[in-house]
Amino acid sequence: MHNGNDQQLEAAVDRVLKALPPLKAPDTLIPRVLAAIEPAASMRWYRRPWQTWPRALQLALLCVAIALCAGLYVGIGQIANALRGTHVAAQLNDVLSTLSAGRQVAIALANAGSLVLARLGTGWLVACGVLVLLSYAACVGLGTIFARLAWARNSQN
Amino acid sequence: MTDTEQFEVFMRQYQDMVYSTCMRLLANDTEAQDIAQEVFVKAFERFDTLRDSPTAGGWLKTVATNLCINHLRRHRWRWLSFSELTNSDQQNSDDHHIEFAAPDDVAETLARADRYALVEKALQNLPAAQRVPLVLFHLEGLTYEEIAAKLNVSIGKVKTDIFRARETLRRKLRLKLGDI
């Protein structure tokens, strides 16, 4: 009996609550929201967070980013191949012939560099490039988080 | 029409629903307005995807509910104090006797608007610990498990609080079962 009553009460409360019409929002709500979003709305699109950019611009930026990455990949490969095929040490020897003091050091470094480049291969160079990009992205991300935290604190004050 | 103007139209369409959700969960006009404002500011940030989305209403409701619960969590002291109040005075008057519908039910004599106002008032006067799970269950359609997870309490507590809330509403509204 008790369970039956509970179920009846549940059904009754459900009907009563679901029959409630929505409460009327105060007239001040929309002006408040508009005032709150006004700074963001008046901000130029490129100063807003990427997520809020128009979809077309997001796609365009994505395409540019992909093209840049592809260019970087191909470019690094080309540079690595070019360095491998030339006598870097000899070229530097001509250029640095006037600088007697640092000449030997520079030649040694150039030799070591060309050896390293030849040994590492394209994969390592690409990995280094990606690492640099990731580090840059991490810096941007952390900077954004700190800026937002600071902004939130300012707006609370 | 500029983005802001379009957003104003969007807000007019959903402001009552968002405000109702906040008001019924928080039972405080100022706080409900603050949270509703926060919901719409978030909506503006992703207005490009929301403006034509058929699920915009659901998204707004979910965000409003989550922000209200976060707001209540931030003011946990109030939540706890309400929870502690639920036992003594309420259980004393619980008689578990359910009245069944009479022909001259009070609902027939009250104007519908007055009745809605009574229900809203009774709902808002419920302690937060009872009102929130009740609203989440009956108005937001969440299960006991989902409510327990959202509020970070046990399922048993959710069931007890909802049961007490229903009993309180029954008494306050002189709810008669069967013809409501």
Interface residues (C-beta under 8 A of the other chain):
Chain A: H2 N5 D6 Q8 L9 E10 A11 A12 V13 D14 R15 V16 L17 K18 A19 L20 P21 P22 L23 K24 A25 P26 T28 L29 I30 R32 V33 L34 A36 I37 E38 A40 A41 P49 Q51 T52 P54 R55
Chain B: D3 T4 F7 E8 M11 R12 Q15 D16 M17 V18 Y19 S20 M23 R24 D29 Q33 A36 Q37 F40 V41 F44 E45 R46 F47 D48 H96 I98 Y116 V119 E120 L123 L134 V135 H138 L139 F163 R166 E167 L169 R170 L173 L175 K176 L177 G178 I180
